[in-house]
Amino acid sequence: MNEKKLTLNDIARLSGVGKSTVSLVINNSDKVKASTRQHVEAIIDQYGYTPSKSAQALRSQREKIIGVIVTRLDSVSENQVVRAILPDIYAQKYDAILMESLLDPQLLEDHLHVLEQRNVEGVILFGFSEMNKKSLKVWKDKMVIIASAIPGFASVTYDNAGAVNILMEKMKNQGHQNVSYIGVTNNDQTTGSARYQAYLTCCEKYGYAPSAALGDLSYQSGYDLAKRSLTAETRALICATDTIALGAIKYIREQSWDIKVGSIGCTPLMTFLEPGITSVELGYQSAGLKSSQLLFAMLRGESGPQGEVIPFRLS
């Protein structure tokens, strides 16, 4: 083989690894196993491969791009946050790359690898319980995590417990002795376990017998869980999200039951369809703007990683 014509693809083939692995070795990334690095470097030395100087220079330049990784593109709440993030990114003369993790740790790692290869300036990440914390380490000073707080990282979180507490207090003051709950499974740390645990704590505080059903973040789940767990004797219900609440309300209406419903979100769809519902606004737009402000403050060297809790508002 003519050595002058060797490409990164050739080195990858000769080494038996992927192009991305060769690129990581060339760029001295710490994400490559020592044995793999030694093997690839041996192939590079053997064939006298030299990376293109122009390509290296291009890779070394930081692009004025911010990566935004949501958990689900169809999330109503996350879309509200993103709608507040993007204008601020553009106002700073940056572009944005939008990605979806689908709550999949491996997919998240793949996205972060792509962003690292692109040399983006920073990342705003919507956190979830199963994230691999080690894969985030390289981004520590240029990442803001939304909805999850990780020590050492900048974060913007919601007062999930406070939101549930105020809804439970509202139901109690209206004379409801027992309040049911429909939420999200506990593998979702924020929307799931944080709000569910707050409900259980309130039940213990008020002497209520807990009555809860947990599922996923969908209208259908709200409908199915309401069908499975509510009865004609149920008088009050709290839902972890507006999406779940709308599904539950559909079933309640079909049964012609009189059940007081409270939910968390105060989304435009909920306020349009159910203007009289008791709902808590978590501050999605505030969270979006704050996350962008925190990130750019870190990128400018004005501050280190900080944690912010967004106050809620009862509608």
C-alpha positions in Angstrom: 0.0 0.0 0.0 1.3 3.5 -0.9 1.9 5.1 2.5 1.2 8.6 1.1 -2.4 7.6 0.4 -3.2 6.2 3.8 -6.4 7.6 5.2 -8.1 7.4 8.6 -10.4 4.7 7.1 -7.3 2.7 6.2 -5.9 2.9 9.7 -9.3 1.8 11.1 -9.4 -1.2 8.8 -5.9 -2.2 9.5 -6.4 -1.8 13.3 -9.8 -3.6 13.3 -11.5 -0.7 15.0 -13.9 2.0 14.0 -13.0 5.4 12.5 -14.2 7.1 15.6 -11.8 5.1 17.8 -8.9 6.0 15.6 -10.0 9.6 15.7 -10.1 9.4 19.5 -6.6 8.0 19.7 -5.3 10.7 17.4 -6.9 13.4 19.5 -5.6 11.9 22.8 -9.1 11.2 24.2 -9.3 9.5 27.5 -12.3 7.4 26.3 -10.1 4.8 24.7 -8.8 1.7 26.5 -5.0 1.7 27.0 -4.7 -1.6 25.1 -6.7 -0.3 22.2 -4.7 2.9 22.1 -1.4 1.0 22.0 -2.6 -1.2 19.2 -3.9 1.7 17.1 -0.7 3.7 17.7 1.4 0.7 16.7 -0.4 0.5 13.4 0.0 4.3 12.9 3.7 4.0 13.5 4.1 0.9 11.4 2.6 2.6 8.3 3.8 6.1 9.0 0.3 7.5 9.0 0.2 11.3 9.5 -3.2 13.0 10.0 -4.1 15.8 7.6 -2.9 19.1 9.2 -6.0 20.9 7.8 -8.3 18.3 9.3 -6.5 18.5 12.7 -6.7 22.3 12.6 -10.4 22.1 11.9 -11.0 19.6 14.7 -9.1 21.8 17.1 -11.3 24.8 16.5 -14.3 25.3 18.8 -17.5 25.7 16.9 -20.0 28.3 18.1 -22.6 25.6 18.6 -24.5 24.5 21.7 -25.8 20.9 21.9 -29.3 20.6 23.4 -30.3 17.0 24.3 -33.9 16.4 25.2 -35.2 13.1 26.5 -38.3 13.0 24.2 -39.1 15.3 21.2 -42.8 14.8 22.0 -42.5 16.0 25.6 -44.7 19.0 26.0 -42.8 20.3 29.0 -39.4 19.9 27.5 -40.6 21.7 24.3 -41.5 24.7 26.4 -38.0 24.7 28.0 -36.4 24.4 24.6 -38.5 27.3 23.2 -36.9 29.5 25.9 -33.4 28.1 25.4 -33.1 28.6 21.6 -33.7 32.4 21.4 -31.0 33.0 24.0 -28.5 30.8 22.1 -29.2 32.6 18.9 -28.9 36.0 20.7 -25.4 35.0 21.7 -24.6 34.4 18.0 -24.5 30.6 18.5 -26.2 27.8 16.6 -27.9 24.8 18.2 -27.9 21.1 17.6 -31.0 19.4 18.9 -30.8 15.7 19.9 -33.1 13.1 21.6 -31.8 10.6 24.2 -35.1 8.6 24.6 -33.9 8.0 28.2 -31.3 5.6 26.7 -27.9 5.9 28.4 -26.0 4.4 25.4 -27.7 6.8 23.0 -26.9 9.7 25.2 -23.2 8.6 25.2 -23.3 8.4 21.4 -24.7 11.9 21.2 -22.1 13.3 23.5 -19.4 11.6 21.5 -20.7 13.3 18.3 -20.8 16.6 20.0 -17.2 16.2 21.3 -16.1 15.3 17.8 -17.8 18.5 16.6 -15.9 20.5 19.3 -19.1 22.2 20.3 -18.8 24.9 23.0 -21.2 23.4 25.5 -24.2 21.2 26.1 -27.6 21.7 27.8 -28.9 18.2 28.8 -32.3 17.1 30.0 -31.3 14.6 32.7 -32.7 11.2 33.6 -32.1 8.6 36.2 -30.1 6.0 34.1 -27.5 8.5 32.8 -23.9 7.2 33.0 -22.3 9.9 35.2 -18.8 9.0 34.0 -19.7 9.9 30.4 -20.5 13.4 31.5 -17.2 14.1 33.3 -15.5 15.6 30.2 -18.3 18.2 30.0 -18.2 19.3 33.6 -17.4 22.9 33.0 -19.4 23.3 29.8 -22.7 21.5 30.6 -26.0 22.4 32.3 -28.3 19.6 33.3 -32.0 20.3 33.5 -34.4 18.4 35.9 -31.5 16.4 37.6 -28.9 17.6 40.1 -25.5 16.0 39.9 -22.8 17.2 42.3 -20.2 19.2 40.6 -22.3 20.0 37.6 -24.4 23.1 36.8 -28.1 22.3 37.1 -31.6 23.7 36.8 -34.2 21.8 38.7 -37.9 22.1 39.6 -39.4 22.0 43.1 -41.2 18.8 42.5 -42.0 18.2 46.2 -43.3 21.7 46.7 -45.6 21.3 43.7 -47.2 18.1 45.0 -47.3 19.6 48.6 -49.3 22.6 47.5 -51.8 20.5 45.4 -52.3 18.2 48.4 -52.8 21.1 50.7 -55.3 22.6 48.3 -57.3 19.3 48.2 -57.3 19.1 51.9 -58.5 22.6 52.4 -61.4 21.8 50.0 -62.4 19.1 52.3 -61.2 16.0 50.5 -60.2 13.4 53.0 -58.5 11.0 50.6 -56.7 11.9 47.5 -55.6 9.4 44.8 -52.5 9.8 42.7 -51.6 8.9 39.1 -47.9 9.3 38.2 -44.8 7.9 36.5 -42.8 4.9 37.5 -39.9 5.4 39.8 -37.2 4.8 37.2 -38.0 8.4 36.2 -36.2 10.1 39.0 -37.8 13.6 38.7 -41.3 13.3 37.3 -41.5 9.8 38.8 -40.0 9.1 42.2 -39.6 12.7 43.4 -43.3 13.5 42.9 -44.6 10.1 44.1 -42.5 10.3 47.2 -43.9 13.8 47.9 -47.4 12.4 47.6 -46.6 9.5 50.0 -45.1 12.0 52.5 -48.2 14.2 52.4 -50.5 11.2 52.9 -48.6 10.3 56.0 -48.7 13.9 57.2 -52.5 14.2 56.7 -53.3 10.7 57.8 -54.6 9.6 54.3 -54.4 6.1 53.0 -52.3 6.3 49.8 -54.0 5.2 46.6 -51.6 5.5 43.7 -51.1 4.0 40.2 -47.9 4.5 38.2 -47.2 4.3 34.5 -45.6 6.2 31.7 -45.8 9.8 30.4 -48.6 9.5 27.9 -52.3 10.3 27.6 -53.1 6.6 27.2 -51.3 5.8 30.4 -53.4 8.4 32.3 -56.6 7.0 30.8 -55.7 3.3 31.5 -54.5 4.0 35.1 -57.6 6.0 35.8 -59.7 3.1 34.5 -57.8 0.7 36.7 -57.5 2.6 39.9 -60.4 5.1 40.2 -64.0 4.4 41.4 -67.2 6.2 41.7 -66.3 6.9 45.4 -63.1 8.7 44.4 -63.4 12.4 45.1 -60.0 13.9 44.3 -57.0 13.0 42.1 -53.6 14.5 41.6 -51.6 13.7 38.4 -47.9 14.0 38.0 -48.2 15.8 34.7 -50.8 17.5 32.5 -50.5 14.8 29.9 -51.4 12.1 32.4 -54.2 14.3 33.8 -55.8 14.8 30.3 -55.9 11.1 29.8 -57.4 10.6 33.3 -60.0 13.3 32.8 -61.1 11.7 29.5 -62.0 8.5 31.4 -63.6 10.4 34.3 -65.8 12.3 31.9 -66.9 9.0 30.2 -68.0 7.7 33.6 -69.8 11.0 34.5 -67.9 11.0 37.8 -67.4 14.1 39.9 -63.7 14.0 40.7 -61.6 17.1 41.5 -58.4 16.8 39.5 -55.1 18.7 40.1 -52.0 18.4 38.0 -48.5 19.6 37.5 -47.5 21.5 34.3 -50.0 24.2 33.5 -49.3 23.6 29.8 -51.0 25.6 27.1 -53.1 22.6 26.0 -54.3 22.0 29.6 -55.2 25.6 30.2 -57.1 25.7 26.8 -59.1 22.4 27.4 -59.5 22.6 31.2 -59.3 26.3 32.2 -60.7 25.7 35.6 -58.4 22.9 36.6 -56.0 23.3 39.6 -52.6 23.2 38.1 -49.0 24.0 39.2 -46.7 25.8 36.8 -43.2 24.6 37.3 -41.5 27.4 35.4 -40.5 25.7 32.2 -39.6 29.0 30.4 -37.7 30.3 33.4 -35.8 27.0 33.5 -34.9 27.3 29.8 -33.6 30.8 30.1 -31.7 30.1 33.3 -30.0 27.1 31.9 -28.8 29.1 28.9 -27.6 31.9 31.1 -25.7 29.5 33.4 -24.0 27.8 30.5 -22.8 31.1 28.8 -21.6 32.4 32.2 -19.4 29.3 32.5 -18.2 29.5 28.9 -17.2 33.2 29.5 -15.4 32.2 32.7 -17.6 34.3 34.9 -18.8 31.5 37.2 -18.3 27.8 37.9 -21.1 25.2 38.0 -24.0 26.3 40.0 -27.4 24.8 40.9 -30.7 26.6 40.5 -34.1 25.6 41.7 -37.0 27.2 39.7 -39.9 28.3 41.9 -43.4 27.0 41.0 -46.7 28.9 40.8 -50.2 27.6 41.6 -52.6 28.6 38.8 
